Amino acid sequence: MKLSLSEKNGYMLKVGAKGEIVPPKEIREKLGLMSNQPIILVLHRGTLIIRKLFSLDEILQQPAKVTISYQAWKEL
């Protein structure tokens, strides 16, 4: 069930009998989460943050953030 939280959109979820939390399909699709895919849970100041754990292939497919030549790198 979708819940509006002030200016942000949030989702009201229930913790299952075995402690599982299942994100809504819309969230899973936006993040590209597949069944049994590992995720990272971080507790920060009383807030649970859920992050996708990217595979090495996904990381390598992302464009480089910094461009540097091998020669320039060697001179560092």
N, C-alpha and C positions, 0 to 999 in steps of 0.2 A: 504494500500500500504506500503510495507516494505521499510525503508529508512536506508541506512548505515550512521552512524554518527561516523566519524573517526574510532577508533578501536572498538567501541561499536555498537550493533545493536539496532535500535530504530524503532518506528512505527509512521507514519504520520497519524493523525486522525483529523476529523473535529468535532466541537461541533455542535450538532443538533439544530433544531429550538427551542426546549424546554430546551436547555442547557445540554442535555445528552451526555455522552461520552461512547462509547461502545468499550471495548478492543477487539482486534482480537481473533478469536476462539483459535488460538495457545496459546495465553497468558491465556485465561480463562481456557483452559484444563490444562496447566502447574500449575496454581494456584489452580485448583479445584473449580473455581467459578461457582456457579449455578445461575439460573435466580432468581432475587429478593433477592439475598444474600447481606447482609450488608457488606460494605467495609469502610475503613478509608482513608480519604484524609488529607494529611498534607502539608502545604505550608512551605517550608524551603529554605530560601535565594533565593527566586524567582523560586524555583523548586517545582512542584507538585509531591508528592509521594503518590502512591496508594498502600494500603496494605489490604490484606485479613483479615477480622475479623473472627478469629477462634471460632468455637462453643466449649462449655465445653467438649463435647464428643471428639472432635479432639484434644484438649489440653491433656485430660486424656489418650489418646491412644499413645501419644508421650513418648518415654523412658525418665526416670528420668535423669537429668543432674548431680545430686549429690546423692550419696548413703550415708545414715547415719542411724544408728540404733536408735530406740526409746530411748534407755537408753542414748546414746551419746547426743541426742537432748535434753533430760531432763537436762543433766549436763551443757548445755550451759548457 
